Amino acid sequence: MLIISRRPDEDFYIYPDYSKLSPQTKIGDIFGSDGCVTISINKIEGQMASVGIDAPIEFTILRSELDNDS
């Protein structure tokens, strides 16, 4: 599980990492047998939330400020 902290108006992205997938991979195969990505709010202190993200290895989780495409 990845734990990140976010303030109001700060985002994060979760998307398939296509470098780890075959072009023939079906969307159902990406999510595995349990078929889910779990997002948990672990703690809120003032204007800061601690967010836990549990996703299959084929997904990338990226804080929006690190995204070069934005």
CNS distance restraints for C-alpha pairs under 8 A (distance, minus, plus):
assign (resid   1 and name CA) (resid  52 and name CA) 6.28 0.50 0.50
assign (resid   1 and name CA) (resid  53 and name CA) 5.52 0.50 0.50
assign (resid   1 and name CA) (resid  54 and name CA) 4.61 0.50 0.50
assign (resid   1 and name CA) (resid  55 and name CA) 7.49 0.50 0.50
assign (resid   2 and name CA) (resid  52 and name CA) 5.60 0.50 0.50
assign (resid   2 and name CA) (resid  53 and name CA) 5.21 0.50 0.50
assign (resid   2 and name CA) (resid  54 and name CA) 6.50 0.50 0.50
assign (resid   3 and name CA) (resid  50 and name CA) 6.68 0.50 0.50
assign (resid   3 and name CA) (resid  51 and name CA) 5.55 0.50 0.50
assign (resid   3 and name CA) (resid  52 and name CA) 4.42 0.50 0.50
assign (resid   3 and name CA) (resid  53 and name CA) 6.40 0.50 0.50
assign (resid   4 and name CA) (resid  50 and name CA) 5.77 0.50 0.50
assign (resid   4 and name CA) (resid  51 and name CA) 5.34 0.50 0.50
assign (resid   4 and name CA) (resid  52 and name CA) 6.54 0.50 0.50
assign (resid   5 and name CA) (resid  48 and name CA) 6.48 0.50 0.50
assign (resid   5 and name CA) (resid  49 and name CA) 5.51 0.50 0.50
assign (resid   5 and name CA) (resid  50 and name CA) 4.43 0.50 0.50
assign (resid   5 and name CA) (resid  51 and name CA) 5.97 0.50 0.50
assign (resid   6 and name CA) (resid  10 and name CA) 5.69 0.50 0.50
assign (resid   6 and name CA) (resid  11 and name CA) 7.15 0.50 0.50
assign (resid   6 and name CA) (resid  48 and name CA) 5.71 0.50 0.50
assign (resid   6 and name CA) (resid  49 and name CA) 5.36 0.50 0.50
assign (resid   6 and name CA) (resid  50 and name CA) 6.55 0.50 0.50
assign (resid   6 and name CA) (resid  51 and name CA) 7.33 0.50 0.50
assign (resid   7 and name CA) (resid  47 and name CA) 5.68 0.50 0.50
assign (resid   7 and name CA) (resid  48 and name CA) 4.76 0.50 0.50
assign (resid   7 and name CA) (resid  49 and name CA) 6.39 0.50 0.50
assign (resid   8 and name CA) (resid  47 and name CA) 6.67 0.50 0.50
assign (resid   8 and name CA) (resid  48 and name CA) 7.47 0.50 0.50
assign (resid  10 and name CA) (resid  64 and name CA) 7.09 0.50 0.50
assign (resid  11 and name CA) (resid  63 and name CA) 6.30 0.50 0.50
assign (resid  11 and name CA) (resid  64 and name CA) 5.33 0.50 0.50
assign (resid  12 and name CA) (resid  61 and name CA) 6.94 0.50 0.50
assign (resid  12 and name CA) (resid  62 and name CA) 5.52 0.50 0.50
assign (resid  12 and name CA) (resid  63 and name CA) 4.28 0.50 0.50
assign (resid  12 and name CA) (resid  64 and name CA) 5.02 0.50 0.50
assign (resid  13 and name CA) (resid  60 and name CA) 7.78 0.50 0.50
assign (resid  13 and name CA) (resid  61 and name CA) 5.58 0.50 0.50
assign (resid  13 and name CA) (resid  62 and name CA) 5.21 0.50 0.50
assign (resid  13 and name CA) (resid  63 and name CA) 6.39 0.50 0.50
assign (resid  13 and name CA) (resid  64 and name CA) 6.62 0.50 0.50
assign (resid  14 and name CA) (resid  59 and name CA) 6.53 0.50 0.50
assign (resid  14 and name CA) (resid  60 and name CA) 5.68 0.50 0.50
assign (resid  14 and name CA) (resid  61 and name CA) 4.62 0.50 0.50
assign (resid  14 and name CA) (resid  62 and name CA) 6.68 0.50 0.50
assign (resid  15 and name CA) (resid  59 and name CA) 5.42 0.50 0.50
assign (resid  15 and name CA) (resid  60 and name CA) 5.49 0.50 0.50
assign (resid  15 and name CA) (resid  61 and name CA) 6.82 0.50 0.50
assign (resid  16 and name CA) (resid  30 and name CA) 7.68 0.50 0.50
assign (resid  16 and name CA) (resid  58 and name CA) 5.80 0.50 0.50
assign (resid  16 and name CA) (resid  59 and name CA) 4.31 0.50 0.50
assign (resid  16 and name CA) (resid  60 and name CA) 6.04 0.50 0.50
assign (resid  17 and name CA) (resid  21 and name CA) 6.95 0.50 0.50
assign (resid  17 and name CA) (resid  58 and name CA) 5.47 0.50 0.50
assign (resid  17 and name CA) (resid  59 and name CA) 5.10 0.50 0.50
assign (resid  17 and name CA) (resid  60 and name CA) 5.50 0.50 0.50
assign (resid  18 and name CA) (resid  22 and name CA) 7.37 0.50 0.50
assign (resid  18 and name CA) (resid  23 and name CA) 7.92 0.50 0.50
assign (resid  18 and name CA) (resid  58 and name CA) 7.70 0.50 0.50
assign (resid  20 and name CA) (resid  58 and name CA) 6.06 0.50 0.50
assign (resid  21 and name CA) (resid  25 and name CA) 6.45 0.50 0.50
assign (resid  21 and name CA) (resid  58 and name CA) 7.11 0.50 0.50
assign (resid  25 and name CA) (resid  29 and name CA) 6.44 0.50 0.50
assign (resid  25 and name CA) (resid  30 and name CA) 7.19 0.50 0.50
assign (resid  26 and name CA) (resid  30 and name CA) 6.82 0.50 0.50
assign (resid  27 and name CA) (resid  31 and name CA) 7.14 0.50 0.50
assign (resid  28 and name CA) (resid  32 and name CA) 7.01 0.50 0.50
assign (resid  28 and name CA) (resid  35 and name CA) 7.38 0.50 0.50
assign (resid  29 and name CA) (resid  33 and name CA) 7.95 0.50 0.50
assign (resid  30 and name CA) (resid  56 and name CA) 7.62 0.50 0.50
assign (resid  30 and name CA) (resid  58 and name CA) 6.68 0.50 0.50
assign (resid  31 and name CA) (resid  35 and name CA) 4.48 0.50 0.50
assign (resid  31 and name CA) (resid  36 and name CA) 6.02 0.50 0.50
assign (resid  31 and name CA) (resid  37 and name CA) 7.71 0.50 0.50
assign (resid  31 and name CA) (resid  56 and name CA) 6.54 0.50 0.50
assign (resid  32 and name CA) (resid  36 and name CA) 7.87 0.50 0.50
assign (resid  32 and name CA) (resid  56 and name CA) 7.35 0.50 0.50
assign (resid  36 and name CA) (resid  55 and name CA) 7.19 0.50 0.50
assign (resid  37 and name CA) (resid  53 and name CA) 7.31 0.50 0.50
assign (resid  37 and name CA) (resid  54 and name CA) 5.80 0.50 0.50
assign (resid  37 and name CA) (resid  55 and name CA) 4.67 0.50 0.50
assign (resid  37 and name CA) (resid  56 and name CA) 7.27 0.50 0.50
assign (resid  38 and name CA) (resid  52 and name CA) 7.91 0.50 0.50
assign (resid  38 and name CA) (resid  53 and name CA) 5.74 0.50 0.50
assign (resid  38 and name CA) (resid  54 and name CA) 5.04 0.50 0.50
assign (resid  38 and name CA) (resid  55 and name CA) 6.51 0.50 0.50
assign (resid  39 and name CA) (resid  51 and name CA) 6.92 0.50 0.50
assign (resid  39 and name CA) (resid  52 and name CA) 5.64 0.50 0.50
assign (resid  39 and name CA) (resid  53 and name CA) 4.63 0.50 0.50
assign (resid  39 and name CA) (resid  54 and name CA) 6.51 0.50 0.50
assign (resid  40 and name CA) (resid  51 and name CA) 5.65 0.50 0.50
assign (resid  40 and name CA) (resid  52 and name CA) 4.86 0.50 0.50
assign (resid  40 and name CA) (resid  53 and name CA) 6.43 0.50 0.50
assign (resid  41 and name CA) (resid  49 and name CA) 6.91 0.50 0.50
assign (resid  41 and name CA) (resid  50 and name CA) 5.96 0.50 0.50
assign (resid  41 and name CA) (resid  51 and name CA) 4.64 0.50 0.50
assign (resid  41 and name CA) (resid  52 and name CA) 6.22 0.50 0.50
assign (resid  42 and name CA) (resid  49 and name CA) 7.44 0.50 0.50
assign (resid  42 and name CA) (resid  50 and name CA) 5.29 0.50 0.50
assign (resid  42 and name CA) (resid  51 and name CA) 5.68 0.50 0.50
assign (resid  42 and name CA) (resid  52 and name CA) 6.46 0.50 0.50
assign (resid  43 and name CA) (resid  49 and name CA) 5.73 0.50 0.50
assign (resid  43 and name CA) (resid  50 and name CA) 5.05 0.50 0.50
assign (resid  43 and name CA) (resid  51 and name CA) 7.44 0.50 0.50
assign (resid  44 and name CA) (resid  48 and name CA) 5.74 0.50 0.50
assign (resid  44 and name CA) (resid  49 and name CA) 4.36 0.50 0.50
assign (resid  44 and name CA) (resid  50 and name CA) 6.29 0.50 0.50
assign (resid  45 and name CA) (resid  49 and name CA) 6.43 0.50 0.50
assign (resid  55 and name CA) (resid  59 and name CA) 6.49 0.50 0.50
assign (resid  62 and name CA) (resid  66 and name CA) 6.72 0.50 0.50
assign (resid  62 and name CA) (resid  67 and name CA) 6.93 0.50 0.50
assign (resid  63 and name CA) (resid  67 and name CA) 6.94 0.50 0.50
assign (resid  64 and name CA) (resid  70 and name CA) 7.82 0.50 0.50
